[in-house]
Amino acid sequence: MILPLSNLIDLQDDVYACTCAIIKRAQQVTVAGDEELEMNNGKVVSTAIDQILTSKVEYAIED
């Protein structure tokens, strides 16, 4: 799997918030699984990064 680095470079959001979202998504994928996980050879963090940076999974910052 190739990470979408161009999306990371173009990221307009707070990097800290994006990182937190990736960590949370990786935890969710570990517990619940995901159909993309098999395509990424079981790489949970790579799957989470791809889903967040390509906006397949949306995140919001709560105050």
Backbone as numpy.savetxt, mean C-alpha at the origin, in Angstrom:
# Nx Ny Nz CAx CAy CAz Cx Cy Cz
7.35 -8.33 -8.99 6.52 -7.16 -8.99 7.39 -5.92 -8.99
7.04 -4.96 -9.80 7.75 -3.70 -9.84 6.92 -2.66 -9.09
7.56 -2.00 -8.11 6.85 -0.99 -7.34 6.62 0.26 -8.18
5.49 0.90 -8.01 5.16 2.10 -8.79 5.91 3.33 -8.26
7.22 3.38 -8.50 8.04 4.48 -7.97 7.66 5.83 -8.54
7.17 5.86 -9.78 6.74 7.14 -10.35 5.59 7.72 -9.53
4.73 6.86 -9.00 3.64 7.33 -8.14 4.18 7.87 -6.83
5.23 7.26 -6.33 5.85 7.72 -5.10 6.48 9.10 -5.29
7.12 9.29 -6.42 7.75 10.57 -6.72 6.70 11.67 -6.86
5.56 11.34 -7.46 4.49 12.30 -7.68 3.56 12.47 -6.48
3.85 11.78 -5.41 2.99 11.80 -4.22 2.85 13.22 -3.68
1.61 13.67 -3.56 1.33 15.01 -3.05 0.96 14.98 -1.56
0.68 13.80 -1.03 0.28 13.67 0.36 1.49 13.69 1.28
1.20 13.77 2.55 2.22 13.70 3.58 2.86 12.31 3.55
4.17 12.24 3.48 4.88 10.96 3.38 4.64 10.13 4.64
4.61 10.78 5.79 4.36 10.07 7.04 2.99 9.40 7.01
1.97 10.12 6.58 0.62 9.57 6.51 0.55 8.41 5.52
1.24 8.54 4.40 1.27 7.47 3.41 1.95 6.23 3.98
3.05 6.44 4.70 3.77 5.33 5.32 2.89 4.63 6.35
2.19 5.40 7.15 1.27 4.82 8.15 0.17 4.00 7.47
-0.35 4.53 6.36 -1.39 3.82 5.62 -0.86 2.50 5.05
0.36 2.51 4.55 0.97 1.29 4.01 1.16 0.26 5.11
1.63 0.70 6.27 1.83 -0.22 7.40 0.50 -0.84 7.82
-0.54 0.00 7.94 -1.86 -0.49 8.34 -2.42 -1.46 7.29
-2.24 -1.13 6.02 -2.73 -2.01 4.95 -1.98 -3.34 4.96
-0.68 -3.31 5.22 0.10 -4.54 5.29 -0.41 -5.43 6.43
-0.78 -4.82 7.55 -1.35 -5.60 8.66 -2.68 -6.22 8.25
-3.51 -5.46 7.55 -4.80 -5.96 7.10 -4.63 -7.13 6.13
-3.69 -7.00 5.20 -3.45 -8.06 4.21 -2.93 -9.31 4.90
-2.10 -9.14 5.91 -1.56 -10.29 6.65 -2.69 -11.06 7.34
-3.61 -10.35 7.94 -4.69 -10.99 8.68 -5.77 -11.55 7.75
-6.22 -10.73 6.82 -7.38 -11.11 6.00 -7.00 -11.71 4.64
-5.78 -11.47 4.19 -5.38 -11.93 2.87 -5.90 -10.98 1.79
-5.47 -11.23 0.57 -5.89 -10.41 -0.56 -5.61 -11.20 -1.83
-6.46 -11.01 -2.83 -6.27 -11.76 -4.07 -5.00 -11.34 -4.81
-4.52 -10.11 -4.60 -3.29 -9.66 -5.25 -2.04 -10.26 -4.61
-2.18 -10.77 -3.41 -1.05 -11.33 -2.67 -0.41 -12.49 -3.42
-1.23 -13.30 -4.04 -0.71 -14.45 -4.80 0.08 -13.99 -6.03
-0.36 -12.91 -6.67 0.34 -12.38 -7.84 1.71 -11.81 -7.45
1.85 -11.38 -6.18 3.10 -10.78 -5.70 3.95 -11.76 -4.91
3.74 -13.04 -5.16 4.53 -14.10 -4.53 4.50 -14.04 -3.00
3.37 -13.65 -2.44 3.22 -13.62 -1.00 3.89 -12.45 -0.31
4.29 -11.45 -1.05 4.97 -10.29 -0.46 3.93 -9.28 0.02
3.72 -9.27 1.32 2.66 -8.47 1.92 2.94 -6.98 1.78
4.14 -6.54 2.13 4.46 -5.12 2.11 4.44 -4.58 0.68
4.96 -5.33 -0.26 4.93 -4.90 -1.66 3.50 -4.76 -2.16
2.64 -5.68 -1.75 1.23 -5.60 -2.12 0.60 -4.35 -1.53
0.88 -4.07 -0.26 0.31 -2.90 0.40 0.80 -1.60 -0.25
2.09 -1.53 -0.57 2.65 -0.34 -1.22 1.97 -0.11 -2.56
1.84 -1.16 -3.34 1.21 -1.05 -4.65 -0.23 -0.57 -4.52
-0.97 -1.13 -3.59 -2.38 -0.78 -3.43 -2.56 0.67 -2.98
-1.70 1.15 -2.11 -1.82 2.53 -1.63 -1.37 3.52 -2.70
-0.23 3.27 -3.33 0.31 4.23 -4.30 -0.50 4.29 -5.60
-1.18 3.21 -5.95 -2.00 3.23 -7.16 -3.47 3.53 -6.85
-3.74 3.87 -5.60 -5.09 4.25 -5.14 -6.12 3.14 -5.29
-5.68 1.89 -5.27 -6.63 0.77 -5.25 -7.32 0.71 -3.89
-6.58 1.18 -2.87 -7.11 1.28 -1.52 -6.96 2.73 -1.09
-8.04 3.33 -0.68 -8.02 4.74 -0.25 -7.74 4.80 1.25
-7.14 5.90 1.69 -6.92 6.12 3.11 -7.23 7.58 3.45
-7.56 7.80 4.70 -7.86 9.15 5.18 -7.26 9.33 6.56
-6.85 10.53 6.85 -6.28 10.85 8.15 -7.42 11.31 9.06
-7.53 10.66 10.22 -8.56 11.03 11.17 -7.92 11.82 12.31
-8.61 12.87 12.72 -8.09 13.67 13.83 -8.60 13.17 15.15
